[in-house]
Amino acid sequence: MSTFHVELKKIVDDSYEIEIGYGLEEKLVEDLKSGLVGKLHKFAVITDSIVKDLHGERIFHMLQEAGYQADLFVFAEGEKQKSRRTKEELEDAMLAKGYRRDCCVIAVGGGVVTDLAGFVAGTFGRGVPFINYATTLLAAADASVGGKTAVDTPLATNLIGLFNQPEKVYIDIAAWKTLPERQVKSGLAETIKHACMADREFFDYLENHMEDILALDRKACEHIAEKNCQVKYQVVMKDERESGLREVLNLGHTVGRAIETVSDYRLLHGEAVAIGLAAQTGLARRLGYMTEEEQNRVTALLEKAGLPVKIPEYIDRETLVRKLYTDKKVRDGRLRFVIQKGIGGIVEFEPGVFATPIEEGLAREIIMEM
């Protein structure tokens, strides 16, 4: 018997830039010409059936006009399409078009598109570079920083995926004006979450400028885009692989993801997260980490953003309680929650531990009250 040691220590620099601006399509092409992805000249533009007409076609044609080989790969819009089947169909379509390892993926759209396309890029040819061109407020807040890519399964959301960092992210605020009002409001849930968990001054800003944000005021939109990136970066920089601190980004998501799935995606992601945030304030207050006044401020801000804070009547509460156990924070069959501390903080239960076991009975009580 013998043992052969394989030495594979290496330093990897996954740094990238996030560009925030208006109408960034031309800047994207300029960056490619300047060597953003080296000498690659073959681009798979992945988008959904709604974003295709709004932004995808334009970027696709601009790439072709610049002399690049490009193809547009479109899947049906909606969270239900963020699946292993859609990923397989995209991969087969790329292979049929002759794509191999000498290509780059450009994701044009919201969080569903960036999650799915980033996962495709991470496994296609054992990994090809990708770029995110975020066109929604939700993607700007949630998908722009961190490199988490995934698909959903019938059991739960985002349990199949990988960490894969993009070459660059473009946050096109001009694209927000093409969003339906409901999508704009949904996108604010992750923004409010960031303020709740990490920045009291940002929370105050949202309280005082929500009307400007909903009206898509340029200055207000630029500010929240920058603050979202800053808050999430401070977490991801310290814990890229979600070994501890990064769990704080799951604030409101234990109940939120479960509601999203049980609603059969009738609720948008941000709407489900908003209800989850409201639920965790109830839990935080029960456990003594939040005052009644602070709880009321959080729910009032969610309502000011036009987001729901109650569980819809059509959702069976017991089914929802059972669905909580599909959350990725569950350990040894026990529910675990991230808990807000006042406004602008998260409870650290012990050094490096930001989620705590919660008895099912208490979780059920909170859900029944909603």
C-alpha positions in Angstrom: 0.0 0.0 0.0 1.2 3.5 -0.8 0.0 7.1 -0.5 0.6 9.8 -3.0 0.0 13.4 -1.8 -1.6 15.8 -4.3 -0.5 19.4 -3.5 -3.1 21.9 -4.8 -2.7 24.9 -2.7 -3.4 28.1 -4.6 -4.4 31.7 -4.2 -7.5 32.7 -6.3 -8.5 36.3 -6.9 -12.2 36.5 -7.6 -12.5 40.3 -7.3 -14.7 42.1 -9.7 -16.3 45.5 -10.2 -20.0 46.5 -9.9 -20.9 49.4 -12.2 -24.0 51.4 -11.3 -25.4 53.7 -13.9 -28.0 54.4 -16.6 -28.1 52.7 -19.9 -24.9 50.6 -19.5 -25.2 48.5 -22.7 -22.5 50.5 -24.6 -20.2 50.4 -21.5 -20.6 46.6 -21.5 -19.4 46.4 -25.1 -16.6 48.8 -24.5 -15.4 46.8 -21.5 -15.4 43.6 -23.7 -13.3 45.4 -26.3 -10.9 46.5 -23.6 -10.3 42.9 -22.5 -12.8 42.3 -19.7 -12.8 38.6 -20.5 -9.6 38.4 -22.3 -9.6 37.3 -26.0 -12.9 35.5 -25.8 -15.2 36.5 -28.7 -18.1 34.1 -28.3 -21.0 35.2 -26.0 -24.1 33.3 -24.9 -26.7 35.9 -23.9 -29.1 34.3 -21.4 -32.4 36.1 -20.6 -36.0 35.4 -20.0 -39.1 35.9 -22.2 -39.9 39.4 -20.8 -36.4 40.9 -20.6 -35.7 39.6 -24.1 -37.7 42.4 -25.7 -36.8 45.0 -23.2 -33.0 44.6 -23.0 -31.8 41.2 -24.2 -32.2 41.7 -27.9 -30.5 45.1 -27.8 -27.4 43.7 -26.1 -27.4 40.7 -28.4 -27.4 42.9 -31.5 -24.8 45.3 -30.1 -22.4 42.4 -29.6 -23.0 41.2 -33.1 -22.5 44.7 -34.5 -19.2 44.9 -32.5 -18.0 41.8 -34.4 -18.5 39.2 -31.7 -20.2 35.9 -32.2 -23.3 35.9 -30.1 -26.5 33.9 -29.6 -29.6 34.7 -27.6 -30.9 32.0 -25.3 -34.3 32.7 -23.9 -36.4 30.8 -21.3 -39.9 31.5 -20.0 -40.1 34.1 -17.2 -40.9 33.4 -13.6 -39.4 31.7 -10.5 -40.9 28.3 -11.6 -38.4 28.3 -14.5 -35.4 28.4 -12.2 -35.1 24.7 -12.3 -32.7 21.9 -13.2 -34.8 21.3 -16.4 -34.4 24.8 -17.6 -30.7 24.6 -16.9 -30.4 21.5 -18.9 -32.4 23.0 -21.8 -30.1 26.0 -21.9 -27.0 23.8 -21.8 -28.3 21.6 -24.6 -29.1 24.7 -26.7 -25.6 26.1 -26.1 -24.0 22.8 -27.1 -26.2 22.6 -30.2 -24.9 26.1 -31.2 -21.3 25.0 -30.9 -20.5 26.5 -27.6 -17.7 24.9 -25.7 -15.1 26.3 -23.2 -14.2 29.2 -25.4 -17.2 31.3 -24.5 -18.6 33.7 -21.9 -22.1 33.8 -20.5 -23.9 37.2 -20.2 -26.9 37.1 -17.9 -29.4 39.9 -18.7 -32.3 40.2 -16.3 -33.4 39.8 -12.7 -32.4 37.4 -10.0 -33.9 34.3 -11.6 -31.8 35.0 -14.7 -28.6 35.8 -12.9 -29.0 32.8 -10.5 -29.7 30.4 -13.4 -27.1 31.7 -15.9 -24.4 31.9 -13.2 -25.1 28.2 -12.4 -24.9 27.3 -16.1 -21.6 29.2 -16.5 -20.2 27.4 -13.4 -20.7 24.0 -14.8 -20.7 24.4 -18.6 -17.3 23.1 -19.8 -16.4 22.7 -16.1 -16.7 26.5 -15.8 -16.7 29.5 -18.2 -16.7 33.2 -17.3 -19.9 35.1 -16.9 -21.2 38.7 -16.6 -24.3 39.9 -14.8 -26.3 42.7 -16.4 -28.9 43.3 -13.7 -32.2 44.9 -14.8 -34.3 44.8 -11.6 -34.1 46.4 -8.2 -34.2 43.0 -6.6 -31.2 41.8 -8.6 -29.4 44.9 -7.8 -29.9 44.3 -4.1 -29.6 40.5 -3.9 -27.8 39.1 -7.0 -25.2 41.7 -7.6 -22.8 40.8 -4.8 -21.9 37.3 -3.5 -21.7 34.9 -6.4 -24.4 32.5 -5.1 -26.0 30.7 -8.0 -28.7 28.0 -7.8 -31.9 26.5 -9.1 -35.0 25.5 -7.2 -36.5 22.1 -6.7 -40.1 21.0 -5.8 -38.9 20.6 -2.2 -37.3 24.0 -1.7 -35.6 27.0 -3.2 -31.9 27.4 -3.9 -30.7 24.1 -2.5 -28.9 23.0 -5.7 -26.1 25.4 -6.8 -22.6 26.7 -6.4 -20.6 29.8 -5.5 -19.5 31.4 -8.8 -18.2 34.9 -9.0 -18.9 37.0 -12.2 -16.3 38.9 -14.1 -18.3 42.1 -13.6 -21.8 43.3 -12.7 -23.7 46.1 -14.3 -26.6 47.6 -12.4 -28.7 49.5 -15.0 -31.0 51.7 -13.0 -32.6 53.0 -16.2 -34.0 49.4 -16.6 -36.0 49.8 -13.4 -38.4 52.1 -15.2 -39.5 49.2 -17.4 -40.6 47.2 -14.3 -44.2 46.8 -13.3 -45.0 48.6 -10.0 -45.4 45.2 -8.2 -41.9 44.2 -9.2 -40.4 47.5 -8.0 -42.1 47.0 -4.6 -40.9 43.4 -4.4 -37.4 44.5 -5.1 -37.4 46.7 -2.0 -37.8 43.8 0.4 -34.1 42.8 0.2 -33.2 46.5 0.5 -35.2 46.8 3.7 -33.6 43.6 4.9 -30.1 45.1 4.5 -31.1 48.1 6.5 -32.7 46.0 9.2 -29.7 43.8 9.7 -26.8 46.2 9.3 -27.5 49.9 8.9 -29.8 52.0 11.1 -29.1 55.2 9.2 -30.0 53.5 6.0 -33.3 52.3 7.7 -34.0 56.0 8.6 -33.3 57.0 5.0 -35.8 54.5 3.7 -38.4 55.7 6.1 -37.9 59.3 5.0 -37.5 58.7 1.2 -39.8 55.8 0.4 -42.0 57.9 -1.8 -39.0 59.1 -3.8 -37.8 55.5 -4.2 -41.1 54.3 -5.4 -41.2 57.2 -7.9 -37.8 56.0 -9.1 -36.2 59.3 -8.3 -32.7 59.2 -9.8 -30.8 60.3 -6.7 -32.7 58.0 -4.4 -32.3 55.0 -6.6 -28.5 55.5 -7.0 -28.3 55.8 -3.2 -30.1 52.6 -2.4 -28.2 50.7 -5.2 -24.9 51.8 -3.6 -25.9 51.1 -0.1 -27.2 47.6 -1.0 -23.8 46.8 -2.5 -21.9 48.2 0.5 -23.9 46.2 3.1 -23.8 42.9 1.2 -20.1 43.4 0.4 -19.1 43.8 4.0 -20.7 40.4 4.8 -19.5 38.5 1.7 -16.0 39.9 2.0 -15.7 38.2 5.4 -17.5 35.0 4.6 -17.7 34.2 0.9 -18.7 30.6 1.4 -21.4 31.0 4.1 -19.5 29.3 6.9 -20.9 31.7 9.5 -21.5 35.4 9.1 -23.0 35.2 5.7 -26.1 33.5 7.3 -27.2 37.0 8.4 -28.2 37.6 4.8 -30.9 35.0 5.4 -32.8 37.3 7.7 -36.5 36.8 7.0 -35.8 34.0 4.5 -36.6 31.0 6.7 -40.3 31.8 6.7 -40.0 33.8 3.4 -38.7 31.0 1.2 -41.2 28.5 2.7 -44.1 30.9 2.0 -42.8 31.5 -1.6 -42.8 27.7 -2.3 -46.1 26.9 -0.5 -47.8 29.8 -2.4 -46.7 28.0 -5.6 -44.9 31.2 -6.5 -48.1 33.3 -6.5 -46.1 35.5 -4.2 -43.0 37.2 -5.7 -39.7 36.6 -3.9 -39.7 40.0 -2.3 -43.3 39.7 -1.2 -42.5 36.4 0.5 -39.4 37.8 2.1 -41.3 40.8 3.4 -43.7 38.5 5.2 -40.7 36.5 6.5 -39.2 39.8 7.8 -42.4 40.6 9.6 -42.4 37.1 11.1 -38.9 37.3 12.4 -39.6 40.6 14.1 -42.3 38.8 16.1 -39.8 36.2 17.0 -37.2 38.8 17.9 -39.6 40.6 20.2 -40.7 37.3 21.9 -37.0 36.5 22.6 -36.3 40.0 23.9 -34.1 41.3 21.1 -36.5 43.9 19.8 -39.0 46.3 21.3 -42.6 46.7 20.3 -41.8 50.1 18.9 -38.9 48.7 16.8 -41.1 45.8 15.5 -43.8 48.3 14.5 -41.3 50.5 12.7 -40.1 47.5 10.6 -43.7 46.4 9.7 -44.7 50.0 9.0 -41.7 50.4 6.6 -42.6 47.2 4.7 -46.2 48.4 4.4 -45.0 51.9 3.2 -43.1 50.1 0.5 -46.4 48.4 -0.5 -45.3 45.0 0.7 -47.4 42.4 2.5 -46.8 41.6 6.2 -49.5 39.0 6.7 -49.6 35.4 5.5 -52.3 35.1 2.8 -55.4 33.1 3.8 -54.9 30.6 0.9 -51.7 29.3 2.5 -52.2 26.4 4.9 -50.4 27.2 8.1 -49.5 23.6 9.0 -48.1 23.0 5.5 -46.0 26.1 6.0 -44.6 24.9 9.3 -43.6 21.6 7.7 -42.0 23.5 4.8 -39.7 25.4 7.2 -37.7 22.2 7.6 -36.5 22.4 4.0 -34.5 25.6 4.9 -30.8 25.2 4.4 -30.0 26.4 7.9 -31.7 23.4 9.4 -29.2 21.3 11.4 -29.9 17.8 12.9 -33.6 18.2 12.1 -33.9 21.5 14.1 -35.1 24.8 12.8 -32.6 27.6 13.0 -33.4 31.3 12.6 -31.4 34.5 12.1 -32.7 37.0 14.6 -32.7 40.8 14.2 -31.3 42.9 17.1 -33.1 46.2 17.4 -32.8 48.1 14.1 -29.5 47.8 12.2 -28.2 44.7 14.0 -28.2 40.9 14.1 -27.9 38.7 17.2 -24.5 36.9 17.4 -25.4 34.0 19.7 -21.8 33.0 20.2 -18.6 34.0 18.3 -19.3 33.4 14.6 -22.7 31.9 15.1 -25.6 34.0 13.8 -28.5 31.5 13.7 -30.1 29.8 16.7 -32.3 26.7 17.1 -36.0 27.6 17.5 -38.6 25.1 18.8 -41.3 24.2 16.3 -43.9 25.2 18.8 -42.7 28.8 19.0 -42.3 29.0 15.2 -45.9 27.7 14.8 -47.2 30.3 17.3 -45.6 33.2 15.3 -47.1 31.8 12.1 -50.5 31.3 13.5 -50.5 34.9 14.8 -49.9 36.2 11.3 
